[in-house]
Amino acid sequence: MSWLEWLHGFAGASTIEWIATVAGFLSVFLLIRRSRWSFVFGFIQVSIYSWIFFDVRLYSDMGLHVIYIGFQLYGWHMWSRNQNQQGQISPVRGNTLEYVSLAGLAIFSSGILGYVMSNYTDASFPYVDAFTTCASLIAQWLLSHRKLFNWTVWIIVDIVAIAVYWQKGLYPTSALYFCFLIMASIGQYAWIREFRHHNTEKQTNDLHNAVG
């Protein structure tokens, strides 16, 4: 595919895909800033993409985004309970066993879902699509619970998703996920920095309280 053909497909994308793209960008931007308002834009994005992915026969992704609708409401609830006076949340580390167990679950569930999609539907890229679905659900769970390394999972998902959406001709969406990849990298750095700052501040306060 030439760059001219890519630009033509990009410019000719539907209005509804552009709305979802912009909403998704704003959602991730606010996630990096640790604001619960990210879930409002996330709700708009995933609702629209549920229809888009049905239309292009990415059924695993469609099902994922239907579940995401519930996750946006759940994430709003969880972050609302844990925000500070500035309306932001603080990341929590999570433990190694938790991350390893969830990685195994992502691989196992991707194999099962990919098999079902491959044998019982006309899905495109069934196993790859299944992986982005299962890994994204795990990343979303980690995000809802403010786990520090949710961004690492998103980075992996974004790399795979970019290739799939490009192949399906969803050019604004592939561009969005490229932005997501960059923003997820920034998000991981920002959350690690905030986690360290929060822990240092907490230790300092604990020391002052102990001395006092």
N, C-alpha and C positions, 0 to 999 in steps of 0.2 A: 504494500500500500504506500502510495506517495504522500508527501506532506500536504499536497494540494487536496487530495482525496480526504485526508484526515481533517483538514480545516473545513472542507465542505460539509462533512458529517457533523463536525463540532458545531458549526454555525447553524445547521439545519435541525438541531435537536429540538424536541418539543418544549413548549413553555412549561409544562408540568415537571419535566425533568430538570429544567433550570431552577424552578422553585425549590425542588427537593435538594438540588445541589447547593444552593445558597443557604438553605436551612441547615443542611448538614455541616457546612463550613462554620456557621455561627455556633452550632452546638458544640463542636470540638474546641473552638476558640474559648468558649465559656467553661468547658471542662478543664482546660489547661489552667484557667484562672480559678478553678475550684468553686464555681458558682452553680447553685441548683437550677438557675434559669436555663442552663444548657438543656435540661430535659424538656422544656417547652418547645424549643426548636427541634430537638430530637424527635419529639412526638409528631411534628409536622413532617419531618423527613421520612421517618419509617412508614408512616401512613401512606404517603405517596408512592414510595418504593415498593410497597406491597403489591400495588397494581402494576407498576412498571415491570417487575420481575415476573409476574404472572403472564404479562403480555409477550415476553421474550422467552418463556418456557424455562426459566431458572427457578424451578419449583422449590428447591431447598432454600434458596435465598428468599423466595416469597414467604414461605412458612416462617423463616427466621424473622422477617420484618413484622409479621403478624404478632409473633411472640414479643418482639421488641416494643410493640405498643404497650403491652403490660409492663415491660421492664422500665419504660420511661416513667410511668406512674409510680412504680416501686422505687426507682432511683430518687425521684422527687421526695417521696416519703422518707427514705433512709437518710438522705442528705439534709432534709429539713430538721431532723432530730439531732444532727451532729454539727451544725454550723456554728461559727463563732459570732461575735458581735458585728463583724464586718461582712457577715453573710457568706463566709467561706468555710470549707471543711479542711481538716488536716489528714494527710494520708497515714495509714497504718501499714506496718511492714508485711505481715503475714509470715508463715513459716515454710521451710523447705518442703516438708512432707505434703503440705497443702498444695503447693505448686506442682510437685511431681505427680501427685495423685490426679490433679486436674488435667495435666498433660496426657497422662495415660487414658483418662476418660475421653479426651478430645480425639485421640487416635482410634480408640475402640469404637466410639459412637460414629465417627466418620466412616469407618469401614461398614458398619451395619446400614447406616442411612444411604451410603453410596451404592451398596448392593441392591437395596430396595428400589432406589431411583433408577438404577441401571437396568433392572429386570422387569419393572412393573410400570414405568412411565417412559415418555419420550424426552426426558430431561437432557439438556446439554451439559457436557462435562460433569457427569453425575458424582464421581468421587471427589473431584476438586471442589465442586460446588458444595458437597456435603461437608468437606473439611472447613471451608470458610463459615458454613452455618454453625457447626458444632463448636469450633474454636471461638467464634464471635459470641456465642451464648456464654461460654466460660469467661471470656474477657468482660462481657457486660455484667456478669455476676460479681466478678472481682472489682469492677468499677463501682457498682452500686454499694459495695461494702468498703470502698475507699482503699483497696489494697494497692500497695505501692507499685507493683510490677504488672498491673493490668495493661499498662502501655506497651510492654514488651510483647504481650500476646497480640495486641492490636497491630503492632509493626509487622509481625509475621502474616496476619490476616490481610493487611493492606497490600503487601507484596504479591500475594497469590491473587487477590481480588482484582488488582490492576490488570493482570494478564487476562483474566476471564472476561472482564467487561470490555476490554479492547477487542478481543476476539468476537464479542457479540455486537460490536458496533455502538456501544454506549459510551461515546467519546467524552461528553461532559462528565459522566460518572467515573470513567477511568481517570480523567484529570482531577476530579474531586478526591478520589482515593490516593492519587499521587500527593495531593496537598495533605490528605489525612496522614500519609506516611511521614511527611516532613513534620507535621504538627504532632504526631504521636512521639516522634523522636524528641521534639522540643518539650512535650508534655512529660516524658520520662525524666528528662533532665530537670525540669522545673519541680516535679514532685519529689525527686530525690533531694534536691536542694532544700525544699520546704520541710521535708521529713527531718533532715539533719538540723535545720534551724530550730524547728519545733522541739526536738529532743534536747538540743543544747540549752534552749531557753527553759525547758522544764527542769533539767538537771540543775541549772543555776538557781531557779526559784526554790527547788527542794533543798538545795544547800543553804540558801538564805534562811529558809524557814527552820531548818535544823539548827543553824547557828543562833537564830533569834529565839 
